[in-house]
Every structure is written in C-alpha cells, then in structure tokens.
Amino acid sequence: MEWWNLPLTQEDKKYLAGLETYRDVIEEALISIKSDIERAVFVRPTNMPSKYALTFASKDFLWLIRGNFLKLNAIEMARRVIEEARRNLKCKPEQQRETGKTQEFRETAEAKTNITRGFAAYIYPFLWIGEVPKLALKQRLRNFLLVSEIRKKVLEFELLRTRVILLNDGFLYVKTGNENLAIKIINLIAASLLLNNIKALACRNVDLIGVSFDKEKESIVGMRGRSLSRRVEAAFDHQIIKHRLIYARLGLERVIDNSVLVKIIETVNTLAKSKNLTLLALSLVQAYTHLAMGNYREAFLSGWFIIEYHVNSIWESLVESEAKTKERISKLRDPNYMSLDHVIEFLNITGNIDDDLYAILMRFKRLRNRVVHELYDPSVEEVKELLNVAYTIVDEFVRKFKNPI
C-alpha cells in the first residue's frame, strides 16, 4: 500500500477534521494553495469586455461578462443573445411554437424518446441519502462541479399512482404535470421524514422546478425554474452542491442510510393509503414549517387542527357505537348541539379521555380561542408544546393504521 493511502493516526485526526488518509491532507493543501493563487491580484483588469462563461439549464442561460460592460455593442450583443436562445431551444429562426398538439400526443412522443417531464424539489433542510460521493482531486481543483458527475438515482417508487424518483442528493422528481399533486407527494415524503425523527420542511410552489428526466440514462437532462427559494437556487448553483459535499464530509450535513430510507418509504406508503392520514400528515409538516419560519400563530392553528381532529374522531367512534338511530347520530354530530367544549367535557366524564389529557385539551382550547378571537401571538414554547402533542397523535394514528386491533 502506498504511503499516501495510509490512514492518519487518531492524534492527527484531532487536528484534521474530516480527513482520513495522508492523501487527503495533500489534496487539502493543494486546494488551499489554488485558492490563495486565485485570490492574488496579479492580473490587470482588461478594458476589452468578453464573454468568458456561459451557464444554462433547459431554456434559460446566463452570460458572465468580464470587462467594461458599457463598451459592448448593444446591437451585436442583442443579436448574439437571440442566436444563442434559438440554438438553446434547438429550433430554426423561422420555426414557430407548436400549438396543435394534445397532451396525449405529447405523452406518446415522450415515451418514444425516453424523456419524461414533471416537477421536482430538494428535501429541505438538505440531506444526502446512502453514501456521500467523494470528489476526485481533479473535481475539487475545478472552479465548477457538474452535478451529473455525482448525482445518481437511489430509489424509484409509486405514490398516489404517480412515479417518484429519489436521487442521492435529496432531489425528488415527481412524474406529473399536475403541480398540486407534485407538492402533495413531496410534502407527504417530508411528513414521513418528520415521523421518523428527521427534520423536513414543507414544499411550496416557489420551491418547485420543472424537470425533464431521461429514463434510459436515469439522469436529469433539463431543468427550468426561477431562483425564488433556497431549494431552487441550490438546484442551479453547482458551487452549493460542492459545498454540501464538504459539509457532509465534516459531519455538518445529514446523511440518511439505506436502513432508515426503508422506514421512510414504508411510512409514506402508509400515509398515502388513507385520506385522513394524508390530511393529518400534511397538516403536521405545515405546522412544523410555520414554526421554523417564525409564523407561530399559523403553526399553532395547523397543530390545533390535528388535536381537534383527534377529539372528534373519539367522539365519532363513541356516537356510532352507542347511538341507536340515525336521528340521534345526526343530532349528536351537530356542532350547534354538541360544541367541542361539550364533547371534551363529556368524553372526560365518561372515561374516554383521562384527566391529564382533559387538562391539556382545555388549556390548548383556551389558547386557540385567544389566537382566533383576540389575535393573540402564542409563544414559541406554547407552539412547541402543542406540536409535540400533535406529533404524538399523528404517530399514534399511523401505528394503529399499520396494526389495527
């Protein structure tokens, strides 16, 4: 074994966080030297502007100009922009946008070319799944990183009758043209992460990216999105991916191993089997997202929905088992006859909820009334306490659904 592949001693590792071999030390030194050289000011700025880099994704592209921008010929620049746009769209100057194709025809064409289209978003906060890719020295020395060099498919499965592909950098691709369905599926997966004690935030419309996926190559061949959120920015900025690899190596970014991934998929499949579980799970992830964003009133109300649902489910079960006629069932279900306050009192008196839970429910109910009617801003401690109860309720619903008595 060459000496540079020998492992570092435990003493050395104390001072060289994240490094394993002597080769790692040498590579880090080379990277540091390169960075120092780049920061050195020994090249005079040029007076002649020139395009020195071009980045593009799907139909979007960006010019990076070095030099005095004002000295560019505006007409010439406009002409080149138009030519490059046409070339990027792969169409002739006289070609017009297609207008007569139906959705069915487009889907048939996509099937023949192995290209599928849908929506995607990163799981956030960011994480890696399985083994974290290790950059070669050549990749680390470059000023850019091609995501295709390190990104790979980890799992493909079906959820809500829709194909979902999970990539190793936490990128989720949903094969559907329905934006709302894509968000629902991504948020169900986020809820499953939460229920497996892994922090995850809800996906919003601004987090979605339009994606073209090559089934044969198992890779993304086109993306389209606006930098409206951290997730979208990360998808188009290769440097963010490069930094994420370093953070993962230093233990600063989460890594989900395959055994945990199995539990996550098992949980999300359970959630998707029941409309009620889906509703509760989506409410839970929205509540935690509001909490993370500092929207405490919204977080409290989203969590309260879960608690109120739990109380009503106990009441519904009792009414269906004890009320003997349709008239009585209809009457007892009427909120004008049996308010939530009356329901909680009755359930406690009859022993369907114990005194401890009764006290918690009544305290939260009073808080809820203040939030709704007095515009009270709950404290972060009050919101966290309520969400802990909501989390336990959803977790219990999932457990009972998996193992009905």
C-alpha contacts under 8 A as a table, 3 or more apart, distances in Angstrom:
res1	aa1	res2	aa2	distance
1	M	5	N	6.80
1	M	6	L	7.31
2	E	5	N	5.64
2	E	6	L	7.02
3	W	6	L	5.30
3	W	22	Y	7.56
4	W	21	T	6.71
4	W	22	Y	4.81
4	W	23	R	4.68
5	N	21	T	5.62
5	N	22	Y	6.15
5	N	23	R	5.83
6	L	21	T	5.59
6	L	22	Y	6.30
7	P	20	E	5.73
7	P	21	T	4.30
7	P	22	Y	6.60
8	L	12	D	6.03
8	L	13	K	6.46
8	L	19	L	7.90
8	L	20	E	5.78
8	L	21	T	5.10
8	L	22	Y	6.23
9	T	12	D	5.20
9	T	13	K	6.38
10	Q	13	K	5.09
10	Q	14	K	6.63
11	E	14	K	5.48
11	E	15	Y	7.48
12	D	15	Y	5.67
12	D	16	L	6.25
13	K	16	L	4.79
13	K	17	A	5.98
13	K	18	G	7.65
13	K	19	L	6.78
13	K	20	E	7.34
14	K	17	A	6.45
16	L	19	L	5.75
17	A	250	L	6.59
18	G	249	R	5.88
18	G	250	L	4.82
18	G	251	G	7.71
19	L	24	D	5.78
19	L	25	V	6.77
20	E	24	D	6.50
21	T	24	D	5.23
21	T	25	V	6.85
22	Y	25	V	5.08
22	Y	26	I	6.47
23	R	26	I	5.14
23	R	27	E	6.19
24	D	27	E	5.14
24	D	28	E	6.14
25	V	28	E	5.16
25	V	29	A	6.27
26	I	29	A	5.07
26	I	30	L	6.31
27	E	30	L	5.08
27	E	31	I	6.21
27	E	137	L	6.55
28	E	31	I	5.09
28	E	32	S	6.16
29	A	32	S	5.07
29	A	33	I	6.20
30	L	33	I	5.08
30	L	34	K	6.16
31	I	34	K	5.13
31	I	35	S	6.25
31	I	140	R	7.18
31	I	141	L	6.17
32	S	35	S	5.14
32	S	36	D	6.27
33	I	36	D	5.10
33	I	37	I	6.29
34	K	37	I	5.15
34	K	38	E	6.27
34	K	141	L	7.40
35	S	38	E	5.09
35	S	39	R	6.32
36	D	39	R	5.19
36	D	40	A	6.36
37	I	40	A	5.13
38	E	41	V	7.88
41	V	44	R	7.87
45	P	67	G	6.99
46	T	49	P	7.07
46	T	66	R	7.79
46	T	67	G	5.62
46	T	68	N	7.93
47	N	67	G	5.65
47	N	68	N	6.00
48	M	67	G	5.79
48	M	68	N	6.71
48	M	71	K	7.62
49	P	65	I	6.70
49	P	66	R	5.48
49	P	67	G	4.02
49	P	68	N	5.38
49	P	69	F	6.28
49	P	71	K	6.95
49	P	72	L	6.73
50	S	65	I	5.81
50	S	66	R	5.62
50	S	67	G	6.57
51	K	54	L	7.71
51	K	63	W	6.63
51	K	64	L	5.97
51	K	65	I	4.78
51	K	66	R	6.46
52	Y	63	W	7.99
52	Y	64	L	6.26
52	Y	65	I	6.30
52	Y	66	R	6.72
53	A	63	W	6.27
53	A	64	L	5.31
53	A	65	I	7.51
54	L	61	F	7.02
54	L	62	L	5.77
54	L	63	W	5.02
54	L	64	L	6.34
55	T	61	F	5.57
55	T	62	L	5.32
55	T	63	W	6.92
56	F	59	K	7.29
56	F	60	D	5.49
56	F	61	F	3.93
56	F	62	L	6.17
57	A	60	D	5.39
57	A	61	F	6.38
57	A	222	G	6.01
57	A	223	M	5.50
57	A	224	R	6.43
57	A	236	F	7.55
58	S	88	N	7.87
58	S	221	V	7.88
58	S	222	G	4.58
58	S	223	M	5.07
58	S	224	R	5.68
59	K	85	A	7.50
59	K	88	N	6.25
59	K	89	L	6.11
59	K	224	R	7.11
60	D	224	R	7.25
61	F	85	A	7.87
65	I	69	F	7.16
66	R	69	F	7.67
68	N	71	K	5.73
68	N	72	L	7.58
69	F	72	L	5.65
72	L	77	M	7.12
73	N	76	E	5.35
73	N	77	M	6.03
74	A	77	M	5.11
74	A	78	A	6.12
75	I	78	A	5.17
75	I	79	R	6.25
76	E	79	R	5.11
76	E	80	R	6.29
77	M	80	R	5.15
77	M	81	V	6.14
78	A	81	V	5.07
78	A	82	I	6.30
79	R	82	I	5.27
79	R	83	E	6.26
80	R	83	E	5.02
80	R	84	E	6.00
81	V	84	E	5.18
81	V	85	A	6.09
82	I	85	A	5.08
82	I	86	R	6.23
83	E	86	R	5.19
83	E	87	R	6.17
84	E	87	R	4.98
84	E	88	N	6.00
85	A	88	N	5.04
85	A	89	L	6.16
86	R	89	L	5.06
86	R	90	K	6.04
86	R	91	C	5.75
86	R	92	K	6.87
86	R	93	P	6.87
87	R	90	K	4.85
87	R	91	C	6.52
87	R	92	K	7.98
88	N	91	C	7.98
91	C	95	Q	6.15
92	K	95	Q	5.11
98	E	101	K	6.96
101	K	105	F	6.17
101	K	106	R	6.71
102	T	105	F	5.25
102	T	106	R	6.41
103	Q	106	R	5.14
103	Q	107	E	6.21
104	E	107	E	5.18
104	E	108	T	6.30
105	F	108	T	5.13
105	F	109	A	6.27
106	R	109	A	5.06
106	R	110	E	6.15
107	E	110	E	5.04
107	E	111	A	6.20
108	T	111	A	5.12
108	T	112	K	6.52
109	A	112	K	5.27
109	A	113	T	6.53
110	E	113	T	5.19
110	E	114	N	6.03
110	E	115	I	5.15
110	E	116	T	5.94
111	A	114	N	5.23
111	A	115	I	6.57
111	A	116	T	7.26
112	K	115	I	7.88
114	N	214	D	5.67
114	N	215	K	5.37
114	N	216	E	6.19
115	I	212	S	6.39
115	I	213	F	5.50
115	I	214	D	4.64
115	I	215	K	6.25
116	T	175	K	6.90
116	T	212	S	5.68
116	T	213	F	5.20
116	T	214	D	6.52
116	T	215	K	7.21
117	R	175	K	6.10
117	R	176	T	6.94
117	R	177	G	7.18
117	R	210	G	7.48
117	R	211	V	5.67
117	R	212	S	4.53
117	R	213	F	6.19
118	G	173	Y	7.01
118	G	174	V	5.66
118	G	175	K	4.45
118	G	176	T	4.67
118	G	177	G	5.34
118	G	178	N	7.99
118	G	210	G	6.02
118	G	211	V	5.46
118	G	212	S	6.68
119	F	173	Y	5.92
119	F	174	V	5.40
119	F	175	K	6.66
119	F	176	T	6.73
119	F	177	G	7.18
119	F	179	E	7.00
119	F	182	A	6.30
119	F	208	L	6.25
119	F	209	I	5.55
119	F	210	G	4.75
119	F	211	V	5.55
120	A	171	F	6.92
120	A	172	L	5.27
120	A	173	Y	4.26
120	A	174	V	5.90
120	A	182	A	7.61
120	A	208	L	5.70
120	A	209	I	5.21
120	A	210	G	6.47
120	A	211	V	6.43
121	A	171	F	5.81
121	A	172	L	5.47
121	A	173	Y	6.90
121	A	186	I	7.71
121	A	203	C	7.53
121	A	207	D	6.16
121	A	208	L	5.26
121	A	209	I	6.14
121	A	231	R	6.73
121	A	232	V	7.38
122	Y	126	F	7.05
122	Y	170	G	5.57
122	Y	171	F	4.38
122	Y	172	L	5.95
122	Y	231	R	5.76
122	Y	232	V	7.95
122	Y	235	A	7.82
123	I	126	F	5.82
123	I	127	L	7.07
123	I	170	G	5.39
123	I	171	F	6.36
123	I	172	L	7.09
123	I	190	A	7.15
123	I	200	A	6.82
123	I	201	L	7.63
124	Y	127	L	7.36
124	Y	200	A	5.59
124	Y	201	L	5.77
124	Y	231	R	7.24
125	P	199	K	7.17
125	P	200	A	6.02
125	P	201	L	6.97
126	F	169	D	7.92
126	F	170	G	6.72
126	F	253	E	7.15
126	F	254	R	7.29
127	L	169	D	6.52
127	L	170	G	5.72
127	L	253	E	6.12
127	L	254	R	4.81
127	L	255	V	5.71
127	L	256	I	7.22
128	W	131	E	7.64
128	W	132	V	6.43
128	W	168	N	5.71
128	W	169	D	4.79
128	W	170	G	5.64
128	W	248	A	7.77
128	W	253	E	7.68
128	W	254	R	6.23
128	W	255	V	4.65
128	W	256	I	6.10
129	I	132	V	7.26
129	I	154	V	7.58
129	I	167	L	7.66
129	I	168	N	4.81
129	I	169	D	6.43
129	I	170	G	6.56
129	I	255	V	5.64
129	I	256	I	4.70
129	I	257	D	5.99
129	I	258	N	7.28
129	I	261	L	7.83
130	G	154	V	7.85
130	G	168	N	6.71
130	G	255	V	6.85
130	G	256	I	5.91
130	G	257	D	4.67
130	G	258	N	5.69
131	E	255	V	7.72
131	E	257	D	7.38
132	V	168	N	7.86
132	V	245	L	7.14
132	V	248	A	7.20
132	V	249	R	7.66
132	V	255	V	7.44
133	P	150	I	6.10
133	P	245	L	7.27
134	K	245	L	7.49
135	L	138	K	7.96
135	L	139	Q	5.87
135	L	140	R	6.20
136	A	139	Q	5.28
136	A	140	R	6.37
137	L	140	R	5.09
137	L	141	L	6.17
138	K	141	L	5.29
138	K	142	R	6.48
139	Q	142	R	5.35
139	Q	144	F	7.80
139	Q	145	L	6.54
140	R	143	N	7.76
140	R	145	L	7.96
142	R	145	L	7.04
144	F	238	H	6.40
144	F	239	Q	6.40
145	L	149	E	7.74
145	L	238	H	5.53
145	L	239	Q	6.73
145	L	241	I	7.86
145	L	242	K	6.59
146	L	149	E	5.52
146	L	150	I	7.63
146	L	238	H	6.64
147	V	150	I	5.63
147	V	151	R	5.81
147	V	238	H	6.46
147	V	241	I	7.32
148	S	151	R	5.20
148	S	152	K	7.62
148	S	219	S	7.42
148	S	220	I	7.92
151	R	167	L	6.69
151	R	168	N	6.17
151	R	169	D	6.48
152	K	167	L	5.56
152	K	168	N	5.79
152	K	218	E	7.58
152	K	219	S	7.10
153	K	156	E	7.68
153	K	165	I	6.99
153	K	166	L	6.08
153	K	167	L	4.40
153	K	168	N	6.22
153	K	218	E	6.69
153	K	219	S	7.54
154	V	165	I	7.72
154	V	166	L	5.72
154	V	167	L	5.16
154	V	168	N	5.65
155	L	165	I	5.91
155	L	166	L	5.23
155	L	167	L	7.03
156	E	163	R	7.14
156	E	164	V	5.70
156	E	165	I	4.46
156	E	166	L	6.29
157	F	163	R	5.91
157	F	164	V	5.41
157	F	165	I	6.63
158	E	161	R	5.90
158	E	162	T	5.29
158	E	163	R	4.57
158	E	164	V	5.77
159	L	162	T	5.24
159	L	163	R	6.49
159	L	164	V	6.86
159	L	185	I	7.12
159	L	269	N	6.90
159	L	272	A	7.02
160	L	185	I	7.56
160	L	272	A	6.49
162	T	174	V	7.15
162	T	175	K	6.42
162	T	176	T	7.01
163	R	174	V	6.10
163	R	175	K	5.44
163	R	176	T	7.98
164	V	172	L	7.11
164	V	173	Y	5.71
164	V	174	V	4.68
164	V	175	K	6.33
165	I	172	L	5.96
165	I	173	Y	5.07
165	I	174	V	6.56
166	L	170	G	6.74
166	L	171	F	6.08
166	L	172	L	4.86
166	L	173	Y	6.44
167	L	170	G	5.63
167	L	171	F	5.21
167	L	172	L	6.46
168	N	171	F	7.12
172	L	186	I	7.23
173	Y	211	V	7.59
174	V	182	A	5.87
174	V	185	I	7.75
174	V	186	I	7.97
175	K	182	A	7.97
176	T	179	E	7.48
176	T	181	L	7.50
176	T	182	A	6.69
178	N	181	L	5.38
178	N	182	A	6.34
179	E	182	A	5.12
179	E	183	I	6.33
179	E	205	N	7.78
180	N	183	I	5.17
180	N	184	K	6.17
181	L	184	K	4.99
181	L	185	I	6.20
182	A	185	I	5.26
182	A	186	I	6.18
183	I	186	I	5.17
183	I	187	N	6.01
183	I	203	C	6.20
183	I	204	R	6.83
183	I	205	N	7.31
183	I	208	L	7.88
184	K	187	N	5.21
184	K	188	L	6.15
184	K	282	L	7.83
185	I	188	L	5.09
185	I	189	I	6.42
186	I	189	I	5.22
186	I	190	A	6.31
186	I	202	A	7.91
186	I	203	C	6.73
187	N	190	A	4.75
187	N	191	A	6.07
187	N	201	L	7.96
187	N	202	A	5.44
187	N	203	C	5.99
187	N	282	L	6.45
187	N	285	V	7.16
188	L	191	A	4.99
188	L	192	S	6.20
188	L	268	V	6.31
188	L	271	L	7.35
188	L	272	A	7.68
188	L	278	T	7.13
188	L	281	A	6.66
188	L	282	L	6.32
189	I	192	S	4.95
189	I	193	L	6.29
189	I	264	I	7.64
189	I	265	I	7.83
189	I	268	V	5.85
190	A	193	L	5.07
190	A	194	L	6.38
190	A	200	A	5.33
190	A	201	L	6.42
190	A	202	A	6.47
190	A	285	V	6.84
191	A	194	L	4.98
191	A	195	L	6.23
191	A	200	A	7.27
191	A	268	V	7.73
191	A	281	A	5.61
191	A	282	L	6.57
191	A	284	L	6.95
191	A	285	V	5.29
192	S	195	L	5.06
192	S	196	N	6.31
192	S	264	I	5.65
192	S	265	I	7.61
192	S	267	T	5.70
192	S	268	V	5.25
192	S	271	L	7.93
192	S	281	A	7.83
193	L	196	N	5.09
193	L	197	N	6.46
193	L	198	I	4.99
193	L	199	K	6.64
193	L	200	A	6.34
193	L	264	I	6.05
194	L	197	N	5.06
194	L	198	I	5.00
194	L	199	K	5.49
194	L	200	A	6.08
194	L	285	V	7.37
195	L	198	I	7.29
195	L	267	T	7.93
195	L	391	Y	7.75
195	L	395	D	6.67
196	N	263	K	7.54
196	N	264	I	6.64
200	A	285	V	7.57
200	A	289	T	7.94
201	L	285	V	6.36
201	L	286	Q	7.41
201	L	288	Y	6.93
201	L	289	T	5.03
202	A	285	V	5.78
202	A	286	Q	5.80
202	A	289	T	5.92
203	C	207	D	6.04
203	C	208	L	7.61
204	R	207	D	5.30
204	R	208	L	7.01
205	N	208	L	5.52
206	V	226	R	8.00
206	V	228	L	5.75
206	V	229	S	6.37
206	V	232	V	7.99
207	D	228	L	7.06
207	D	229	S	5.83
207	D	230	R	7.79
207	D	231	R	5.90
207	D	232	V	5.83
208	L	225	G	7.22
208	L	232	V	7.11
209	I	223	M	6.60
209	I	224	R	5.76
209	I	225	G	4.83
209	I	226	R	7.83
209	I	232	V	6.75
210	G	223	M	5.57
210	G	224	R	4.87
210	G	225	G	6.14
211	V	220	I	7.05
211	V	221	V	7.80
211	V	222	G	5.72
211	V	223	M	4.53
211	V	224	R	6.40
212	S	220	I	5.99
212	S	221	V	5.67
212	S	222	G	4.90
212	S	223	M	6.34
213	F	218	E	7.13
213	F	219	S	5.89
213	F	220	I	4.50
213	F	221	V	5.71
213	F	222	G	7.13
214	D	217	K	5.49
214	D	218	E	5.52
214	D	219	S	5.48
214	D	220	I	6.13
214	D	221	V	6.35
215	K	218	E	4.86
215	K	219	S	7.11
220	I	223	M	7.54
225	G	232	V	6.79
226	R	232	V	6.76
226	R	233	E	7.93
227	S	230	R	7.50
227	S	232	V	5.29
227	S	233	E	5.05
228	L	232	V	6.56
228	L	233	E	7.39
229	S	232	V	5.39
229	S	233	E	6.25
230	R	233	E	5.10
230	R	234	A	6.14
231	R	234	A	5.20
231	R	235	A	6.43
232	V	235	A	5.19
232	V	236	F	6.80
233	E	236	F	5.58
233	E	237	D	6.04
234	A	237	D	5.16
234	A	238	H	7.32
234	A	240	I	5.77
234	A	241	I	6.96
235	A	238	H	7.50
237	D	240	I	5.64
237	D	241	I	7.19
238	H	241	I	5.26
238	H	242	K	6.39
239	Q	242	K	4.90
239	Q	243	H	6.17
240	I	243	H	5.10
240	I	244	R	6.08
241	I	244	R	4.94
241	I	245	L	6.33
242	K	245	L	5.29
242	K	246	I	6.67
243	H	246	I	5.12
243	H	247	Y	6.21
244	R	247	Y	4.98
244	R	248	A	6.05
244	R	253	E	7.01
245	L	248	A	5.16
245	L	249	R	6.20
246	I	249	R	5.04
246	I	250	L	6.32
247	Y	250	L	5.06
247	Y	251	G	6.13
247	Y	252	L	4.83
247	Y	253	E	5.45
248	A	251	G	4.94
248	A	252	L	5.45
248	A	253	E	4.44
248	A	254	R	6.55
248	A	255	V	7.14
249	R	252	L	7.47
249	R	253	E	7.92
250	L	253	E	7.80
251	G	254	R	7.15
256	I	260	V	6.39
256	I	261	L	6.73
257	D	260	V	5.62
257	D	261	L	6.38
258	N	261	L	4.84
258	N	262	V	6.31
259	S	262	V	5.34
259	S	263	K	6.89
260	V	263	K	5.22
260	V	264	I	6.34
261	L	264	I	4.98
261	L	265	I	6.26
262	V	265	I	5.33
262	V	266	E	6.16
263	K	266	E	5.00
263	K	267	T	6.12
264	I	267	T	5.18
264	I	268	V	6.25
265	I	268	V	5.17
265	I	269	N	6.11
266	E	269	N	5.30
266	E	270	T	6.42
267	T	270	T	5.11
267	T	271	L	6.31
267	T	398	V	7.98
268	V	271	L	4.97
268	V	272	A	6.20
269	N	272	A	5.19
269	N	273	K	6.50
270	T	273	K	5.37
270	T	274	S	7.36
270	T	398	V	7.24
270	T	401	F	7.74
270	T	402	K	7.20
271	L	274	S	6.01
271	L	275	K	7.95
271	L	277	L	5.24
271	L	278	T	5.29
271	L	281	A	7.19
271	L	398	V	7.23
272	A	275	K	7.05
272	A	277	L	7.27
272	A	278	T	5.84
273	K	277	L	7.76
273	K	278	T	7.88
274	S	277	L	5.16
274	S	278	T	6.10
275	K	278	T	5.01
275	K	279	L	6.17
276	N	279	L	5.08
276	N	280	L	6.23
277	L	280	L	5.09
277	L	281	A	5.95
277	L	394	V	7.70
277	L	397	F	7.38
277	L	398	V	7.19
278	T	281	A	5.15
278	T	282	L	6.11
279	L	282	L	5.33
279	L	283	S	6.20
280	L	283	S	5.11
280	L	284	L	6.16
280	L	306	I	6.22
280	L	394	V	6.54
281	A	284	L	5.06
281	A	285	V	6.38
281	A	394	V	6.97
282	L	285	V	5.33
282	L	286	Q	6.14
283	S	286	Q	5.12
283	S	287	A	6.07
283	S	302	S	5.80
283	S	303	G	7.00
283	S	305	F	7.63
283	S	306	I	7.19
284	L	287	A	5.09
284	L	288	Y	6.37
284	L	302	S	7.06
284	L	303	G	6.47
284	L	306	I	7.59
284	L	387	L	7.99
284	L	390	A	7.34
284	L	391	Y	7.00
284	L	394	V	7.91
285	V	288	Y	5.22
285	V	289	T	6.10
286	Q	289	T	5.01
286	Q	290	H	6.19
286	Q	299	A	7.37
286	Q	302	S	6.92
287	A	290	H	5.22
287	A	291	L	6.27
287	A	298	E	7.10
287	A	299	A	4.32
287	A	300	F	7.01
287	A	301	L	7.84
287	A	302	S	5.08
287	A	303	G	5.74
287	A	387	L	7.55
288	Y	291	L	4.94
288	Y	292	A	6.18
288	Y	299	A	6.58
288	Y	387	L	7.67
289	T	292	A	5.08
289	T	293	M	6.23
289	T	299	A	7.56
290	H	293	M	5.08
290	H	294	G	6.15
290	H	295	N	4.88
290	H	296	Y	6.55
290	H	298	E	6.20
290	H	299	A	4.88
291	L	294	G	5.15
291	L	295	N	5.70
291	L	296	Y	5.67
291	L	299	A	5.39
291	L	380	V	7.83
291	L	383	V	7.63
292	A	295	N	7.63
295	N	298	E	5.60
295	N	299	A	6.16
296	Y	299	A	4.93
296	Y	300	F	6.00
296	Y	377	D	6.91
296	Y	378	P	6.32
296	Y	379	S	7.18
296	Y	380	V	6.63
296	Y	383	V	6.58
297	R	300	F	5.14
297	R	301	L	6.28
297	R	371	V	6.86
297	R	376	Y	7.86
297	R	377	D	5.86
297	R	378	P	6.30
298	E	301	L	5.23
298	E	302	S	6.11
299	A	302	S	5.24
299	A	303	G	6.19
299	A	383	V	6.85
300	F	303	G	5.18
300	F	304	W	5.99
300	F	368	R	7.83
300	F	378	P	7.53
300	F	383	V	5.41
300	F	386	L	7.05
300	F	387	L	7.50
301	L	304	W	4.86
301	L	305	F	6.24
301	L	368	R	7.25
302	S	305	F	5.34
302	S	306	I	7.10
303	G	306	I	5.40
303	G	307	I	6.73
303	G	386	L	6.61
303	G	387	L	5.61
303	G	390	A	5.81
304	W	307	I	5.02
304	W	308	E	6.07
304	W	364	F	7.90
304	W	368	R	7.44
304	W	386	L	7.35
304	W	390	A	7.45
305	F	308	E	5.18
305	F	309	Y	6.05
306	I	309	Y	5.05
306	I	310	H	6.24
306	I	390	A	5.83
306	I	393	I	7.54
306	I	394	V	7.63
307	I	310	H	5.06
307	I	311	V	6.42
307	I	389	V	7.66
307	I	390	A	5.92
307	I	393	I	7.38
308	E	311	V	5.17
308	E	312	N	6.18
309	Y	312	N	5.13
309	Y	313	S	6.05
310	H	313	S	5.15
310	H	314	I	6.48
310	H	393	I	7.14
311	V	314	I	5.33
311	V	315	W	6.36
311	V	343	V	7.93
311	V	344	I	7.21
312	N	315	W	4.94
312	N	316	E	5.95
312	N	340	L	7.98
313	S	316	E	5.04
313	S	317	S	6.17
314	I	317	S	5.25
314	I	318	L	6.31
314	I	352	N	7.79
315	W	318	L	5.11
315	W	319	V	6.12
315	W	343	V	7.00
315	W	347	L	7.36
316	E	319	V	5.15
316	E	320	E	6.12
316	E	333	R	7.54
317	S	320	E	5.34
317	S	321	S	6.25
318	L	321	S	5.26
318	L	322	E	6.02
319	V	322	E	5.31
319	V	323	A	5.29
319	V	329	I	6.27
319	V	332	L	7.12
319	V	333	R	7.97
320	E	323	A	5.85
320	E	324	K	7.93
320	E	329	I	6.89
321	S	324	K	7.90
323	A	326	K	7.90
323	A	328	R	6.05
323	A	329	I	5.76
324	K	328	R	7.09
324	K	329	I	7.54
325	T	328	R	5.39
325	T	329	I	6.32
326	K	329	I	5.06
326	K	330	S	6.03
327	E	330	S	5.19
327	E	331	K	6.14
328	R	331	K	4.99
328	R	332	L	6.06
329	I	332	L	5.25
329	I	333	R	6.16
330	S	333	R	5.23
330	S	334	D	6.38
331	K	334	D	5.29
331	K	337	Y	6.93
332	L	335	P	7.84
332	L	337	Y	6.80
332	L	338	M	6.22
333	R	337	Y	7.83
333	R	338	M	7.00
334	D	337	Y	5.39
334	D	338	M	6.13
334	D	339	S	7.99
335	P	338	M	4.88
335	P	339	S	4.82
335	P	340	L	7.23
336	N	339	S	6.06
338	M	341	D	7.90
338	M	342	H	5.69
338	M	343	V	6.16
339	S	342	H	5.17
339	S	343	V	6.19
340	L	343	V	4.94
340	L	344	I	6.18
341	D	344	I	5.33
341	D	345	E	6.33
342	H	345	E	5.12
342	H	346	F	6.06
343	V	346	F	5.13
343	V	347	L	6.06
344	I	347	L	5.21
344	I	348	N	6.22
344	I	358	Y	7.07
344	I	361	L	7.82
344	I	362	M	7.97
345	E	348	N	5.29
345	E	349	I	6.26
345	E	358	Y	7.87
346	F	349	I	5.15
346	F	350	T	6.14
347	L	350	T	5.27
347	L	351	G	6.16
347	L	352	N	4.97
347	L	353	I	5.78
348	N	351	G	5.12
348	N	352	N	5.82
348	N	353	I	4.95
348	N	354	D	6.06
348	N	355	D	6.78
348	N	358	Y	6.41
349	I	352	N	7.71
350	T	353	I	7.92
351	G	354	D	6.22
353	I	357	L	6.35
353	I	358	Y	6.50
354	D	357	L	5.55
354	D	358	Y	6.13
355	D	358	Y	4.88
355	D	359	A	6.17
356	D	359	A	5.28
356	D	360	I	6.43
357	L	360	I	5.06
357	L	361	L	6.06
358	Y	361	L	5.18
358	Y	362	M	6.17
359	A	362	M	5.33
359	A	363	R	6.20
360	I	363	R	5.25
360	I	364	F	6.20
361	L	364	F	5.20
361	L	365	K	5.95
362	M	365	K	4.92
362	M	366	R	6.22
363	R	366	R	5.26
363	R	367	L	6.37
364	F	367	L	4.96
364	F	368	R	6.00
364	F	386	L	7.32
365	K	368	R	4.92
365	K	369	N	6.27
366	R	369	N	5.18
366	R	370	R	6.44
367	L	370	R	5.12
367	L	371	V	6.20
367	L	378	P	7.79
368	R	371	V	5.04
368	R	372	V	6.17
369	N	372	V	5.21
369	N	373	H	5.69
369	N	374	E	7.46
370	R	373	H	5.33
370	R	374	E	4.86
370	R	375	L	6.43
370	R	376	Y	5.42
371	V	374	E	5.77
371	V	375	L	4.79
371	V	376	Y	4.35
371	V	377	D	6.40
371	V	378	P	7.22
372	V	375	L	5.67
372	V	376	Y	7.37
373	H	376	Y	7.89
378	P	382	E	6.10
378	P	383	V	6.57
379	S	382	E	5.19
379	S	383	V	6.36
380	V	383	V	5.09
380	V	384	K	6.09
381	E	384	K	5.15
381	E	385	E	6.14
382	E	385	E	5.19
382	E	386	L	6.29
383	V	386	L	5.19
383	V	387	L	6.11
384	K	387	L	5.05
384	K	388	N	6.08
385	E	388	N	5.21
385	E	389	V	6.65
386	L	389	V	5.26
386	L	390	A	6.27
387	L	390	A	4.76
387	L	391	Y	5.86
388	N	391	Y	5.10
388	N	392	T	6.30
389	V	392	T	5.16
389	V	393	I	6.28
390	A	393	I	5.08
390	A	394	V	6.33
391	Y	394	V	5.32
391	Y	395	D	6.09
392	T	395	D	5.08
392	T	396	E	6.07
393	I	396	E	5.13
393	I	397	F	6.25
394	V	397	F	5.03
394	V	398	V	6.25
395	D	398	V	5.17
395	D	399	R	6.22
396	E	399	R	5.01
396	E	400	K	6.15
397	F	400	K	5.23
397	F	401	F	6.12
398	V	401	F	5.10
398	V	402	K	6.25
399	R	402	K	5.22
399	R	403	N	6.14
400	K	403	N	4.98
400	K	404	P	5.11
400	K	405	I	7.47
401	F	404	P	5.59
